[in-house]
């Protein structure tokens, strides 16, 4: 049997990974920061998944993100951390 214990979220992690907390709010998995819920288009959802995969080390996802930046269907937001 595995014991599960809730770990309290910290302050602002600076690298938010959002989930829909309620009909009005998105919340970060890592910290206590919330934002008004933003409806995403399927293209936005795909780009979000590609960005997560790139941060996790997927070369194929990184290539797909870079191609979208080159063709203008995605852009880099200066306040975001660079993908590694």
PDB file as gemmi writes it, atoms N, CA and C in Angstrom:
CRYST1    1.000    1.000    1.000  90.00  90.00  90.00 P 1                      
ATOM      1  N   UNK A   1       0.840  -1.169   0.000  1.00  0.00           N  
ATOM      2  CA  UNK A   1       0.000   0.000   0.000  1.00  0.00           C  
ATOM      3  C   UNK A   1       0.886   1.234   0.000  1.00  0.00           C  
ATOM      4  N   UNK A   2       0.552   2.194  -0.873  1.00  0.00           N  
ATOM      5  CA  UNK A   2       1.317   3.428  -0.976  1.00  0.00           C  
ATOM      6  C   UNK A   2       0.603   4.524  -0.201  1.00  0.00           C  
ATOM      7  N   UNK A   3       1.323   5.157   0.688  1.00  0.00           N  
ATOM      8  CA  UNK A   3       0.744   6.276   1.435  1.00  0.00           C  
ATOM      9  C   UNK A   3       0.855   7.537   0.583  1.00  0.00           C  
ATOM     10  N   UNK A   4      -0.223   8.279   0.485  1.00  0.00           N  
ATOM     11  CA  UNK A   4      -0.206   9.529  -0.275  1.00  0.00           C  
ATOM     12  C   UNK A   4      -0.415  10.682   0.680  1.00  0.00           C  
ATOM     13  N   UNK A   5       0.417  11.672   0.525  1.00  0.00           N  
ATOM     14  CA  UNK A   5       0.310  12.839   1.377  1.00  0.00           C  
ATOM     15  C   UNK A   5       0.326  14.069   0.499  1.00  0.00           C  
ATOM     16  N   UNK A   6      -0.579  14.983   0.733  1.00  0.00           N  
ATOM     17  CA  UNK A   6      -0.653  16.208  -0.064  1.00  0.00           C  
ATOM     18  C   UNK A   6       0.524  17.112   0.282  1.00  0.00           C  
ATOM     19  N   UNK A   7       1.181  17.593  -0.745  1.00  0.00           N  
ATOM     20  CA  UNK A   7       2.279  18.538  -0.571  1.00  0.00           C  
ATOM     21  C   UNK A   7       1.730  19.914  -0.912  1.00  0.00           C  
ATOM     22  N   UNK A   8       1.816  20.857   0.011  1.00  0.00           N  
ATOM     23  CA  UNK A   8       1.256  22.177  -0.285  1.00  0.00           C  
ATOM     24  C   UNK A   8       2.016  22.865  -1.420  1.00  0.00           C  
ATOM     25  N   UNK A   9       1.277  23.597  -2.230  1.00  0.00           N  
ATOM     26  CA  UNK A   9       1.892  24.348  -3.331  1.00  0.00           C  
ATOM     27  C   UNK A   9       2.606  25.567  -2.782  1.00  0.00           C  
ATOM     28  N   UNK A  10       3.688  25.946  -3.450  1.00  0.00           N  
ATOM     29  CA  UNK A  10       4.449  27.113  -3.050  1.00  0.00           C  
ATOM     30  C   UNK A  10       3.924  28.378  -3.702  1.00  0.00           C  
ATOM     31  N   UNK A  11       4.702  29.443  -3.605  1.00  0.00           N  
ATOM     32  CA  UNK A  11       4.349  30.715  -4.225  1.00  0.00           C  
ATOM     33  C   UNK A  11       4.434  30.628  -5.731  1.00  0.00           C  
ATOM     34  N   UNK A  12       4.839  31.677  -6.376  1.00  0.00           N  
ATOM     35  CA  UNK A  12       4.914  31.749  -7.835  1.00  0.00           C  
ATOM     36  C   UNK A  12       6.107  30.953  -8.345  1.00  0.00           C  
ATOM     37  N   UNK A  13       5.838  29.859  -9.085  1.00  0.00           N  
ATOM     38  CA  UNK A  13       6.926  28.999  -9.588  1.00  0.00           C  
ATOM     39  C   UNK A  13       7.618  29.610 -10.800  1.00  0.00           C  
ATOM     40  N   UNK A  14       6.932  30.510 -11.520  1.00  0.00           N  
ATOM     41  CA  UNK A  14       7.515  31.157 -12.684  1.00  0.00           C  
ATOM     42  C   UNK A  14       7.517  30.307 -13.946  1.00  0.00           C  
ATOM     43  N   UNK A  15       7.066  29.061 -13.856  1.00  0.00           N  
ATOM     44  CA  UNK A  15       7.026  28.167 -15.023  1.00  0.00           C  
ATOM     45  C   UNK A  15       5.693  27.427 -15.014  1.00  0.00           C  
ATOM     46  N   UNK A  16       4.631  28.169 -15.142  1.00  0.00           N  
ATOM     47  CA  UNK A  16       3.287  27.630 -14.949  1.00  0.00           C  
ATOM     48  C   UNK A  16       2.904  26.554 -15.956  1.00  0.00           C  
ATOM     49  N   UNK A  17       2.234  25.555 -15.445  1.00  0.00           N  
ATOM     50  CA  UNK A  17       1.686  24.451 -16.221  1.00  0.00           C  
ATOM     51  C   UNK A  17       0.212  24.408 -15.816  1.00  0.00           C  
ATOM     52  N   UNK A  18      -0.664  24.923 -16.670  1.00  0.00           N  
ATOM     53  CA  UNK A  18      -2.044  25.201 -16.293  1.00  0.00           C  
ATOM     54  C   UNK A  18      -2.972  23.997 -16.422  1.00  0.00           C  
ATOM     55  N   UNK A  19      -3.955  23.959 -15.544  1.00  0.00           N  
ATOM     56  CA  UNK A  19      -5.094  23.046 -15.658  1.00  0.00           C  
ATOM     57  C   UNK A  19      -6.346  23.836 -15.304  1.00  0.00           C  
ATOM     58  N   UNK A  20      -7.496  23.340 -15.750  1.00  0.00           N  
ATOM     59  CA  UNK A  20      -8.751  24.046 -15.489  1.00  0.00           C  
ATOM     60  C   UNK A  20      -9.244  23.669 -14.105  1.00  0.00           C  
ATOM     61  N   UNK A  21      -9.161  24.638 -13.191  1.00  0.00           N  
ATOM     62  CA  UNK A  21      -9.557  24.406 -11.802  1.00  0.00           C  
ATOM     63  C   UNK A  21     -11.070  24.506 -11.633  1.00  0.00           C  
ATOM     64  N   UNK A  22     -11.695  25.441 -12.350  1.00  0.00           N  
ATOM     65  CA  UNK A  22     -13.142  25.638 -12.284  1.00  0.00           C  
ATOM     66  C   UNK A  22     -13.594  26.249 -13.606  1.00  0.00           C  
ATOM     67  N   UNK A  23     -14.880  26.530 -13.729  1.00  0.00           N  
ATOM     68  CA  UNK A  23     -15.358  27.139 -14.972  1.00  0.00           C  
ATOM     69  C   UNK A  23     -14.781  28.528 -15.175  1.00  0.00           C  
ATOM     70  N   UNK A  24     -14.368  29.183 -14.103  1.00  0.00           N  
ATOM     71  CA  UNK A  24     -13.829  30.537 -14.208  1.00  0.00           C  
ATOM     72  C   UNK A  24     -12.309  30.630 -14.132  1.00  0.00           C  
ATOM     73  N   UNK A  25     -11.655  29.624 -13.534  1.00  0.00           N  
ATOM     74  CA  UNK A  25     -10.217  29.743 -13.257  1.00  0.00           C  
ATOM     75  C   UNK A  25      -9.387  28.597 -13.804  1.00  0.00           C  
ATOM     76  N   UNK A  26      -8.175  28.949 -14.262  1.00  0.00           N  
ATOM     77  CA  UNK A  26      -7.108  27.995 -14.538  1.00  0.00           C  
ATOM     78  C   UNK A  26      -6.131  28.124 -13.367  1.00  0.00           C  
ATOM     79  N   UNK A  27      -5.522  27.017 -12.959  1.00  0.00           N  
ATOM     80  CA  UNK A  27      -4.554  27.040 -11.866  1.00  0.00           C  
ATOM     81  C   UNK A  27      -3.292  26.325 -12.301  1.00  0.00           C  
ATOM     82  N   UNK A  28      -2.172  26.701 -11.708  1.00  0.00           N  
ATOM     83  CA  UNK A  28      -0.897  26.053 -12.000  1.00  0.00           C  
ATOM     84  C   UNK A  28      -0.777  24.776 -11.165  1.00  0.00           C  
ATOM     85  N   UNK A  29      -0.275  23.706 -11.798  1.00  0.00           N  
ATOM     86  CA  UNK A  29      -0.037  22.459 -11.072  1.00  0.00           C  
ATOM     87  C   UNK A  29       1.026  22.638  -9.979  1.00  0.00           C  
ATOM     88  N   UNK A  30       1.958  23.569 -10.180  1.00  0.00           N  
ATOM     89  CA  UNK A  30       3.146  23.665  -9.338  1.00  0.00           C  
ATOM     90  C   UNK A  30       3.065  24.683  -8.210  1.00  0.00           C  
ATOM     91  N   UNK A  31       2.225  25.707  -8.358  1.00  0.00           N  
ATOM     92  CA  UNK A  31       2.170  26.763  -7.353  1.00  0.00           C  
ATOM     93  C   UNK A  31       0.730  27.233  -7.157  1.00  0.00           C  
ATOM     94  N   UNK A  32       0.525  28.259  -6.365  1.00  0.00           N  
ATOM     95  CA  UNK A  32      -0.820  28.741  -6.045  1.00  0.00           C  
ATOM     96  C   UNK A  32      -1.356  29.771  -7.026  1.00  0.00           C  
ATOM     97  N   UNK A  33      -0.638  30.084  -8.088  1.00  0.00           N  
ATOM     98  CA  UNK A  33      -1.053  31.110  -9.040  1.00  0.00           C  
ATOM     99  C   UNK A  33      -2.251  30.617  -9.853  1.00  0.00           C  
ATOM    100  N   UNK A  34      -3.231  31.502 -10.030  1.00  0.00           N  
ATOM    101  CA  UNK A  34      -4.392  31.218 -10.878  1.00  0.00           C  
ATOM    102  C   UNK A  34      -4.539  32.343 -11.891  1.00  0.00           C  
ATOM    103  N   UNK A  35      -5.373  32.110 -12.906  1.00  0.00           N  
ATOM    104  CA  UNK A  35      -5.684  33.119 -13.911  1.00  0.00           C  
ATOM    105  C   UNK A  35      -7.114  32.868 -14.383  1.00  0.00           C  
ATOM    106  N   UNK A  36      -7.750  33.866 -14.988  1.00  0.00           N  
ATOM    107  CA  UNK A  36      -9.066  33.617 -15.570  1.00  0.00           C  
ATOM    108  C   UNK A  36      -8.941  32.521 -16.632  1.00  0.00           C  
ATOM    109  N   UNK A  37      -9.941  31.642 -16.695  1.00  0.00           N  
ATOM    110  CA  UNK A  37      -9.887  30.551 -17.668  1.00  0.00           C  
ATOM    111  C   UNK A  37      -9.839  31.109 -19.078  1.00  0.00           C  
ATOM    112  N   UNK A  38      -8.929  30.590 -19.888  1.00  0.00           N  
ATOM    113  CA  UNK A  38      -8.776  30.988 -21.280  1.00  0.00           C  
ATOM    114  C   UNK A  38      -9.166  29.813 -22.167  1.00  0.00           C  
ATOM    115  N   UNK A  39     -10.175  30.016 -23.004  1.00  0.00           N  
ATOM    116  CA  UNK A  39     -10.570  28.977 -23.940  1.00  0.00           C  
ATOM    117  C   UNK A  39      -9.510  28.870 -25.021  1.00  0.00           C  
ATOM    118  N   UNK A  40      -9.072  27.642 -25.298  1.00  0.00           N  
ATOM    119  CA  UNK A  40      -8.028  27.429 -26.292  1.00  0.00           C  
ATOM    120  C   UNK A  40      -8.616  26.793 -27.546  1.00  0.00           C  
ATOM    121  N   UNK A  41      -8.101  27.207 -28.698  1.00  0.00           N  
ATOM    122  CA  UNK A  41      -8.473  26.567 -29.952  1.00  0.00           C  
ATOM    123  C   UNK A  41      -7.717  25.244 -30.051  1.00  0.00           C  
ATOM    124  N   UNK A  42      -8.158  24.332 -30.921  1.00  0.00           N  
ATOM    125  CA  UNK A  42      -7.392  23.087 -31.100  1.00  0.00           C  
ATOM    126  C   UNK A  42      -5.932  23.342 -31.496  1.00  0.00           C  
ATOM    127  N   UNK A  43      -5.685  24.372 -32.305  1.00  0.00           N  
ATOM    128  CA  UNK A  43      -4.303  24.696 -32.701  1.00  0.00           C  
ATOM    129  C   UNK A  43      -3.496  25.148 -31.488  1.00  0.00           C  
ATOM    130  N   UNK A  44      -4.117  25.942 -30.601  1.00  0.00           N  
ATOM    131  CA  UNK A  44      -3.436  26.384 -29.377  1.00  0.00           C  
ATOM    132  C   UNK A  44      -3.134  25.194 -28.473  1.00  0.00           C  
ATOM    133  N   UNK A  45      -4.086  24.253 -28.375  1.00  0.00           N  
ATOM    134  CA  UNK A  45      -3.882  23.072 -27.538  1.00  0.00           C  
ATOM    135  C   UNK A  45      -2.733  22.222 -28.068  1.00  0.00           C  
ATOM    136  N   UNK A  46      -2.654  22.070 -29.399  1.00  0.00           N  
ATOM    137  CA  UNK A  46      -1.559  21.308 -30.001  1.00  0.00           C  
ATOM    138  C   UNK A  46      -0.220  21.986 -29.714  1.00  0.00           C  
ATOM    139  N   UNK A  47      -0.154  23.292 -29.892  1.00  0.00           N  
ATOM    140  CA  UNK A  47       1.086  24.019 -29.625  1.00  0.00           C  
ATOM    141  C   UNK A  47       1.478  23.885 -28.158  1.00  0.00           C  
ATOM    142  N   UNK A  48       0.511  23.944 -27.250  1.00  0.00           N  
ATOM    143  CA  UNK A  48       0.782  23.783 -25.821  1.00  0.00           C  
ATOM    144  C   UNK A  48       1.391  22.411 -25.541  1.00  0.00           C  
ATOM    145  N   UNK A  49       0.818  21.365 -26.151  1.00  0.00           N  
ATOM    146  CA  UNK A  49       1.353  20.011 -25.975  1.00  0.00           C  
ATOM    147  C   UNK A  49       2.760  19.887 -26.557  1.00  0.00           C  
ATOM    148  N   UNK A  50       2.989  20.509 -27.720  1.00  0.00           N  
ATOM    149  CA  UNK A  50       4.329  20.478 -28.323  1.00  0.00           C  
ATOM    150  C   UNK A  50       5.340  21.192 -27.429  1.00  0.00           C  
ATOM    151  N   UNK A  51       4.945  22.318 -26.832  1.00  0.00           N  
ATOM    152  CA  UNK A  51       5.850  23.050 -25.942  1.00  0.00           C  
ATOM    153  C   UNK A  51       6.197  22.207 -24.715  1.00  0.00           C  
ATOM    154  N   UNK A  52       5.210  21.519 -24.146  1.00  0.00           N  
ATOM    155  CA  UNK A  52       5.470  20.656 -22.987  1.00  0.00           C  
ATOM    156  C   UNK A  52       6.431  19.520 -23.366  1.00  0.00           C  
ATOM    157  N   UNK A  53       6.185  18.908 -24.516  1.00  0.00           N  
ATOM    158  CA  UNK A  53       7.045  17.809 -24.968  1.00  0.00           C  
ATOM    159  C   UNK A  53       8.462  18.304 -25.238  1.00  0.00           C  
ATOM    160  N   UNK A  54       8.577  19.520 -25.789  1.00  0.00           N  
ATOM    161  CA  UNK A  54       9.899  20.104 -26.031  1.00  0.00           C  
ATOM    162  C   UNK A  54      10.633  20.304 -24.715  1.00  0.00           C  
ATOM    163  N   UNK A  55       9.942  20.840 -23.718  1.00  0.00           N  
ATOM    164  CA  UNK A  55      10.568  21.049 -22.399  1.00  0.00           C  
ATOM    165  C   UNK A  55      10.964  19.727 -21.754  1.00  0.00           C  
ATOM    166  N   UNK A  56      10.243  18.658 -22.108  1.00  0.00           N  
ATOM    167  CA  UNK A  56      10.566  17.333 -21.568  1.00  0.00           C  
ATOM    168  C   UNK A  56      11.697  16.651 -22.341  1.00  0.00           C  
ATOM    169  N   UNK A  57      12.168  17.296 -23.422  1.00  0.00           N  
ATOM    170  CA  UNK A  57      13.321  16.768 -24.139  1.00  0.00           C  
ATOM    171  C   UNK A  57      13.029  16.134 -25.489  1.00  0.00           C  
ATOM    172  N   UNK A  58      11.819  16.266 -26.016  1.00  0.00           N  
ATOM    173  CA  UNK A  58      11.488  15.655 -27.309  1.00  0.00           C  
ATOM    174  C   UNK A  58      12.050  16.483 -28.460  1.00  0.00           C  
ATOM    175  N   UNK A  59      12.977  15.895 -29.209  1.00  0.00           N  
ATOM    176  CA  UNK A  59      13.564  16.574 -30.368  1.00  0.00           C  
ATOM    177  C   UNK A  59      12.524  16.756 -31.472  1.00  0.00           C  
ATOM    178  N   UNK A  60      11.623  15.782 -31.638  1.00  0.00           N  
ATOM    179  CA  UNK A  60      10.581  15.886 -32.670  1.00  0.00           C  
ATOM    180  C   UNK A  60       9.625  17.041 -32.359  1.00  0.00           C  
ATOM    181  N   UNK A  61       9.256  17.182 -31.094  1.00  0.00           N  
ATOM    182  CA  UNK A  61       8.374  18.284 -30.700  1.00  0.00           C  
ATOM    183  C   UNK A  61       9.077  19.622 -30.885  1.00  0.00           C  
ATOM    184  N   UNK A  62      10.356  19.693 -30.521  1.00  0.00           N  
ATOM    185  CA  UNK A  62      11.115  20.928 -30.698  1.00  0.00           C  
ATOM    186  C   UNK A  62      11.163  21.315 -32.169  1.00  0.00           C  
ATOM    187  N   UNK A  63      11.390  20.347 -33.036  1.00  0.00           N  
ATOM    188  CA  UNK A  63      11.423  20.603 -34.471  1.00  0.00           C  
ATOM    189  C   UNK A  63      10.070  21.127 -34.958  1.00  0.00           C  
ATOM    190  N   UNK A  64       8.976  20.548 -34.463  1.00  0.00           N  
ATOM    191  CA  UNK A  64       7.630  20.986 -34.857  1.00  0.00           C  
ATOM    192  C   UNK A  64       7.351  22.412 -34.378  1.00  0.00           C  
ATOM    193  N   UNK A  65       7.799  22.741 -33.170  1.00  0.00           N  
ATOM    194  CA  UNK A  65       7.608  24.106 -32.646  1.00  0.00           C  
ATOM    195  C   UNK A  65       8.414  25.092 -33.486  1.00  0.00           C  
ATOM    196  N   UNK A  66       9.669  24.767 -33.764  1.00  0.00           N  
ATOM    197  CA  UNK A  66      10.513  25.666 -34.556  1.00  0.00           C  
ATOM    198  C   UNK A  66       9.941  25.875 -35.956  1.00  0.00           C  
ATOM    199  N   UNK A  67       9.383  24.835 -36.549  1.00  0.00           N  
ATOM    200  CA  UNK A  67       8.759  24.964 -37.872  1.00  0.00           C  
ATOM    201  C   UNK A  67       7.562  25.917 -37.805  1.00  0.00           C  
ATOM    202  N   UNK A  68       6.774  25.820 -36.757  1.00  0.00           N  
ATOM    203  CA  UNK A  68       5.628  26.725 -36.596  1.00  0.00           C  
ATOM    204  C   UNK A  68       6.080  28.168 -36.374  1.00  0.00           C  
ATOM    205  N   UNK A  69       7.176  28.350 -35.674  1.00  0.00           N  
ATOM    206  CA  UNK A  69       7.717  29.713 -35.488  1.00  0.00           C  
ATOM    207  C   UNK A  69       8.182  30.255 -36.836  1.00  0.00           C  
ATOM    208  N   UNK A  70       8.890  29.425 -37.620  1.00  0.00           N  
ATOM    209  CA  UNK A  70       9.378  29.861 -38.936  1.00  0.00           C  
ATOM    210  C   UNK A  70       8.236  30.213 -39.886  1.00  0.00           C  
ATOM    211  N   UNK A  71       7.156  29.407 -39.881  1.00  0.00           N  
ATOM    212  CA  UNK A  71       6.067  29.690 -40.827  1.00  0.00           C  
ATOM    213  C   UNK A  71       5.072  30.730 -40.304  1.00  0.00           C  
ATOM    214  N   UNK A  72       5.298  31.222 -39.077  1.00  0.00           N  
ATOM    215  CA  UNK A  72       4.466  32.294 -38.543  1.00  0.00           C  
ATOM    216  C   UNK A  72       3.191  31.849 -37.843  1.00  0.00           C  
ATOM    217  N   UNK A  73       2.983  30.532 -37.701  1.00  0.00           N  
ATOM    218  CA  UNK A  73       1.772  30.075 -37.021  1.00  0.00           C  
ATOM    219  C   UNK A  73       1.941  30.013 -35.503  1.00  0.00           C  
ATOM    220  N   UNK A  74       3.150  30.283 -35.013  1.00  0.00           N  
ATOM    221  CA  UNK A  74       3.430  30.381 -33.577  1.00  0.00           C  
ATOM    222  C   UNK A  74       4.464  31.483 -33.396  1.00  0.00           C  
ATOM    223  N   UNK A  75       4.499  32.034 -32.216  1.00  0.00           N  
ATOM    224  CA  UNK A  75       5.491  33.073 -31.932  1.00  0.00           C  
ATOM    225  C   UNK A  75       6.084  32.855 -30.550  1.00  0.00           C  
ATOM    226  N   UNK A  76       7.213  33.475 -30.320  1.00  0.00           N  
ATOM    227  CA  UNK A  76       7.905  33.375 -29.047  1.00  0.00           C  
ATOM    228  C   UNK A  76       7.491  34.552 -28.188  1.00  0.00           C  
ATOM    229  N   UNK A  77       7.093  34.272 -26.950  1.00  0.00           N  
ATOM    230  CA  UNK A  77       6.732  35.320 -25.999  1.00  0.00           C  
ATOM    231  C   UNK A  77       7.959  35.575 -25.135  1.00  0.00           C  
ATOM    232  N   UNK A  78       8.495  36.804 -25.142  1.00  0.00           N  
ATOM    233  CA  UNK A  78       9.757  37.076 -24.446  1.00  0.00           C  
ATOM    234  C   UNK A  78       9.777  36.703 -22.961  1.00  0.00           C  
ATOM    235  N   UNK A  79       8.649  36.767 -22.272  1.00  0.00           N  
ATOM    236  CA  UNK A  79       8.664  36.458 -20.842  1.00  0.00           C  
ATOM    237  C   UNK A  79       8.689  34.956 -20.573  1.00  0.00           C  
ATOM    238  N   UNK A  80       8.489  34.132 -21.591  1.00  0.00           N  
ATOM    239  CA  UNK A  80       8.543  32.674 -21.401  1.00  0.00           C  
ATOM    240  C   UNK A  80       9.984  32.228 -21.263  1.00  0.00           C  
ATOM    241  N   UNK A  81      10.179  31.160 -20.506  1.00  0.00           N  
ATOM    242  CA  UNK A  81      11.510  30.551 -20.415  1.00  0.00           C  
ATOM    243  C   UNK A  81      11.798  29.853 -21.727  1.00  0.00           C  
ATOM    244  N   UNK A  82      13.021  29.903 -22.214  1.00  0.00           N  
ATOM    245  CA  UNK A  82      13.347  29.180 -23.453  1.00  0.00           C  
ATOM    246  C   UNK A  82      13.209  27.671 -23.243  1.00  0.00           C  
ATOM    247  N   UNK A  83      12.752  26.983 -24.268  1.00  0.00           N  
ATOM    248  CA  UNK A  83      12.635  25.529 -24.203  1.00  0.00           C  
ATOM    249  C   UNK A  83      14.024  24.913 -24.214  1.00  0.00           C  
ATOM    250  N   UNK A  84      14.229  23.885 -23.439  1.00  0.00           N  
ATOM    251  CA  UNK A  84      15.522  23.196 -23.372  1.00  0.00           C  
ATOM    252  C   UNK A  84      15.301  21.716 -23.472  1.00  0.00           C  
TER     253      UNK A  84                                                      
END                                                                             
